[in-house]
Amino acid sequence: MITLSEIMLETARLLGIVHEGLADSGTTTTLTDSELEYEAGYFTGGTLFPLTGSGMGQAYYITKFMENTITIDATLTTAFSASSRYAAANKTYSRQMLKQAVNFNLRQLVIPQVDTTMTVETNGTLTLSSGVYNVKRVLVGDEGEEKPNYYWDERGGVLYFDPGRAPDSAERITIWYVVPHGELVTHTAIINDQVDREWLAWASVVYCLRHKLTIIRRDDPMLIDMLNEAKMTEQQMKQKMKVQLNMPRDPRLAGW
């Protein structure tokens, strides 16, 4: 399982804005590491990713950085300690920007989904559950013994089977459908496991670099080179993933 915060961190790593280390000490709101030898304010406005301890899996906004100490916008249940591993991303790409980049790219995807909770009604129709639409395949039978049914149309949230071709209401129905990936709100939210992790991270890098170039409103040779490299890598991975996610509708056969 891959979470939003994991992809945010991977994106930040690819952007080259992350320092990873082991804390010397801390409190429930601060982390101190003598190896954080950066000027005051360097990480202020950035993001802290605890890699161990009570905050693990979260992405905290850094409210202040000075004298080797990071202060976050939350209070942990357990204080940072000398055994706390962490990753800190500077303010070049904010926590909100990293999250926005991941969600933007997820919204571009349609993901095959499976539902086995619905049954055919006695009139030979099947009313789709909320959130289920764009049906691609209908399988009938117990798990491992399913057979496709090709005699249906989807209209207005209902599957209409041809006369004499509807499954029995007692039979197990497996519906394959394709819908956009949902937006992730919490940092621990899980990304659908059909999404390629590397593609998503590189696509998020492309989003961040494009946004940065738009904001500065001038040509930056280094950023442009990074963007071109990221775009090439992202496209290579996207082609591989598109094959995995591609699911055409089963053929529609006549009912006679």
HELIX and SHEET records of a PDB file:
HELIX    1   1 LEU A    4  LEU A   15  1                                  12    
HELIX    2   2 ARG A   95  LEU A  106  1                                  12    
HELIX    3   3 ARG A  197  ILE A  216  1                                  20    
HELIX    4   4 PRO A  221  LEU A  245  1                                  25    
SHEET    1   A 2 ILE A   2  THR A   3  0                                        
SHEET    2   A 2 ILE A 190  ILE A 191 -1                                        
SHEET    1   B 7 VAL A  18  LEU A  22  0                                        
SHEET    2   B 7 ARG A  85  ALA A  89 -1                                        
SHEET    3   B 7 THR A  47  PRO A  50 -1                                        
SHEET    4   B 7 TYR A  60  MET A  66 -1                                        
SHEET    5   B 7 THR A  69  ILE A  72 -1                                        
SHEET    6   B 7 THR A  30  THR A  32 -1                                        
SHEET    7   B 7 SER A  25  GLY A  26 -1                                        
SHEET    1   C 4 VAL A 110  ASP A 115  0                                        
SHEET    2   C 4 ILE A 173  PRO A 180 -1                                        
SHEET    3   C 4 VAL A 135  VAL A 140 -1                                        
SHEET    4   C 4 LYS A 147  PRO A 148 -1                                        
SHEET    1   D 3 THR A 125  THR A 127  0                                        
SHEET    2   D 3 VAL A 158  PHE A 161 -1                                        
SHEET    3   D 3 TRP A 152  ARG A 155 -1                                        
END                                                                             
